[in-house]
Amino acid sequence: MPLTLDTYRLLGRSGLRVSPLALGAATFGTESGWGAERDEARKLFDRYVERGGNFIDTASTYSNGTSERLLGEFTRDNRESLVLATKYTTLRRPGDPNSGGGQRKNLFASVEDSLRKLNTDYIDLLYLHLWDFTTPVEEILRGMDDLVRRGKVLYVAISNTPAWEVSRMQTIADLRGWSPLIALQIEYNLIERTGERDLIPMARELGLGVVPWSPLAGGVLTGKYSRDDLAPAEDGTRKNFNLALGTLTERNFAIVDVVKEVATELGRTPAQVGLAWTLRNPDVTAPIIGARTPAQLEDNLGALEVDFTPSQLARLDEVSAIDLGFPHETLARDSTLAMTRGDMRIEARR
């Protein structure tokens, strides 16, 4: 049965209901040199909400703060019906070392700033944006819990952090009765599947809903790039940002080839196929779509209606498969033998 934006899902181990596709507001504003002007951003917001969408993702520094300010304006009449997620940690004031990072000082200052820009009394979901390898986890967790107890934040979450740090934080939160993390935001798509090694299994076990960012791999999975883009420009420079990031590779173009083939078979666009593949993962709650135009948004929302055949899924999984590494490959390879040996030992004891 096709999904719709009002086919709400529970976010992690919580009672918070969110749409299966989150609207990414990083495109709201043009201060970063790209994105949507105010009127275009308003069209994106209105169309998403009209279709039943309620989950909107931003951050304190997106478009130098314009993203939050526009959302504060757009949500004035329907704030209670929406789930607003924002993030803290990235540097807000160059030259002030305490305006970035995970520490309590920046946490409280950033939240107060976000509340003002969002024109709201509370934030539904607050993410730690980037792990700083400096702030003690107890300081972060206690600060988040204090904000929840004060009613300024309802739920807390984490993004772009090693799995072992997240698991340690969740264990400490459970042990001390502090607010648990309910969501994990990671890069996850057909090209970037390394989260399947530890991050996604950890999220499943510890009750965090996975919210993928860049589900279309920076646009690579839309099919808008070709192998011609692998060659440098005539002056020897990189032709585009994705080439500089290393996402335009022969492996990735092989994945895009299969995505295009499946899209043709289904009468869909490559973007819809890429998003739909991510949506099918039972550990994924809501990929974040980063449309810049109403046409892109409409195309992305079409992913909710895509239904793969087993053969199509197998082809997508095979072409994008990754080496899970140690110990996962070893455990998968030896699991049957280990089970057999275990059964033999049980039988011997009888």
N, C-alpha and C positions, 0 to 999 in steps of 0.2 A: 504494500500500500504506500503511495507517495507520501512523503512528509510535507508539512506546511510550517510556516514560521510560528504558528500557534499550536504546533505539536510539541508542547513544552517538555523539557527534560529536567530531572533533578541534577543539580550541580554538586558532584562529589557526595560525600556523606553529610548531606544537609537537606533541608526542606525547600531550598530556594529553586524556583522553577524558571528556566531560561529557554529561549528559542534555540533550535538546533543549528542555526547560523547566527553568529554575532556580527553586528555592524561595526567595523573598524573605523574610528574617527581620526586616525592618523592622517587621513586625506583632507580633513577639514581645515582649510587655511592654506595660504601659499607662501608663508614666510620662509619655508625651507627650500623654496625654489621650485616646488611642484605641489600638486594638490588642487582642491576645488575652492573657488571663491565662495563667499557667503551664500549667495542665491542658489548656486549649484549644490552646495552642501545641504542647504535646507530641503531641496528636492530629494536628495538621497535619504535624509532623515525621515521626511514625511512618507515617502514610498515604503520604506522599511516598516515603519510603525503602522501604516494603513494595512499592510499585509499580515499584521499580527506580531511583528517582531518586538521584542522587549529587552534585548541584551545588547548593550552598547559599550564599546571598549575604547578608552582613551588613555592618556598619560599626562603628567604635569608639564612635560616639556614638548609635547607634540605641537608643531607649528609655533614654537616659542610661546605656548600658552593659549594660542588662538583656538585650538581644538576645544579645550575646556570652556572657554568663554562662549563660543558658539553653541555648545551643548547647553550651557546655562540659559541661553536665550531660547533655544528650540524646545527645551523641556519645561518651560514655565507653566504650561497648562496641563501637562500630563505626567508630572514628575513621579507621582506615587505608583503609576502603572509600569514604570520602567526599572530595569536593573542597570545602574550605572557603575561601571568598573573603571578605576583609574589606578595609576602607579606612582611610586616615589622611588628615589635614589639617584636618578641622573642629575648631573650638575645644573643648577638653575641660575647661579650667579658666578660667572668666572672670576677668579681671584678670592672667592670665599670658600675655603675647603670644607666647611661644615654645611654648605648648601647642596651637597651631594653625598652619596653613601647611605649605608643602612642604619646609621646611629640614631639614637632617640631624638637628638636635637633636630636633625633634618627631617625625621619622620613626622614630628609634631608640626614643624613649620610648613612642611610640604602639604600636609593634610589641611591645615588652616587655609593655605593659599588655594588649594583645589576647591575647598568648600566655597570660598568667595567667588572664584571664577565660575564654578558650576551653579552658583546661585541656589544652594541647597543647604539643608541643615545636617545632612548625613550622606555618606558614601556607601552604596550597597556592598561593593566588593573592592578591597584595597590590595593591590599586588606589591610586593617587593619586586622592583623592575629588573635590577642587575645585581648579582652577588659581588660584594666588594672584597672578600677574603680578609677582612679586617675586623668588622664589628662582631662581637660575641653573639652567638645565637640567642642566649638568654636575654640580652638587651633588646634585640629585635622583637622577640616573642612577647616579652613583658610590655614593651611599648605598644605593640599591636593590641594586646589584651586590654590595656588601659583605655585605648581609644574605643574599643568595643564596649567596655563597661560604661564609658561616658556617653555612648549613643552616637558618636560621630562617625563610626564605622560599624557596619552590621556583620560583615564576614571578611576574613583575611585569606590571602593566597600568595603564591610565589611564582616567579618567572626567571628563566635563564640562570639556573642554579644547579650545581652538581647534585646527582641523585643522593649521594651519601650525606650531603649537608641537609637536604630536604628531609630525608628519613630521620636524621638526628633531631631536627627541629620538631617534627611531628611527634616523635617519641617523648621529647621533653614537654611539649604542650600537653600531651595526654597525661603524663606523670604528675604535672603540677596543676592540672585543672585549668590551664590557660586556653584561650580560643584556638581551636585547631585550624590548620590550613584546609581549605575545601577545594582549591583549584590549583592546577599546575599549567602554566603557559609555556609552551615550547615551540620551536620550529619543527614542523612535521608535515611531510608531503611525500609524493611518490619519489622525488629525488633525494630528499633528506629523511631517511628512515632510521637513523642511528638511535633515536629515542626508544626504539623497540628493545635495545639491549638492556637498559636499566631503568630509565626514567618512566616509561609507560607501565612496566610491570610493578614498579614501586608505587606509582599512583593508584593502580588497581588495588594493591594490598592495603594501602594506608588511607584510602577513602578520598582521593583527590580527583576531581573531574579534569580531564585533559582538554585544554583549549588551545588548539594549534594556531600559531601565527604563520604568515606566509604560506598558506596551503597551496598556492599556485607557484611556489618557488620564485618569487619576485617577477612573476609573469612568464617565466620560461615554459611552464606547462600550458600556457594559452596557445602556444605554437607561433608566437609572433617573431621568434628568432629563427634563423636558419644556419646551416653549417658555414655559409659565407661570412657569418659574423665571427667565426673563429679566427679569421685572418686579421692581422693588425691593419690599421689605417695606413695610407700611403706615407704618412710622416712617422710611422713606427709606433704611434700611441695606440692605446686601447680604443676600440670603437665604441664601447658602451660600458656601463657600470657593472652589468652582470658578467661580462667577460673579465673585468678586473677582479670581481669576487670569485672567479673560478667556477661559476655555475654553468657556463657554456662549455661543455666538454662533449667528447664523442659518446661517452656513457649516457649522459643526460639527453643527448639528441636521440639515442636509441630508445630511451624511455618515451620521449615525446612522439616518436614515430608510432609506437604502439598506442599511445593515448589518442593520436589522430585516427588510427585505424578503427579503434573501438568507437570513437565519436562518430565516424562515418557510418558504421554499422547501426548505431542507435539513432541516427538523425539528430545528434546533439553536437555541442561545441566542445573543443578540447578542454576549455576551462570548466565546463560542467562535469566532464568526466573526471578531471583531477580533483575537484571538490567532492564529488560524490564518492570517490574511492576513500577519501579521508573520513567522510561521514559514516561509512559502513563499519568502521572500527568500533566495536562495542565499548572500548575504553575512552573514546572521544566523545565529549559532550557537545561542543560547538566550535567549529573552525571559525576564524575571524576573516571576514571578507573585506578587502580594502579597495572597494570601487571608487573611482574618481568621477564617473559620469553616471547618470540614470540608466543609460544603455548597458554599461558594464554591470550595474547592480541587477538589472533585470536578467541579464545573462547568468550571473552568479546564482540568483535565486532559482533558476531552472535546474540547478543541481539537485534540488529537493525531490524532483520527479524522476530522476535517473534510476533505472533498475538494471543491473548487470546480469548476464548469464554466468553460470559457473565457469564456462570456458573463458569468457572475457576477463573475469576476475583473476583466473589462474594466469593468464598472459600478462596482466598488469603486475601481479605479484612477482612473477618470474623475472621479468625484465628489470624490475627495480630492486630485486632482492639484495640484501647486504650480508656480509660476514658478521655474525653475532659476536665473534671473538670468544676469548676464554673468560669464564668457564662455561659459557652458555653452549657453545658448539660441542664441547666435550660432554656436558651433561645430556644434551639432546641425543648425541651419538650413542652414549653408553646407558641411557635410561632403561632401555628394554633389557639389556644384559643385567643391569643392577636389580631390576625388578625380579628377573628370573633367579638370580643368586639369593635375593631376599626370600623368595618363596621357598627355595630349597632349604635355607636355614630354618625357616619356620617349620617346614615338614620334618626336618631332622630332629628338632626339639620335641616333636610329638612322639 
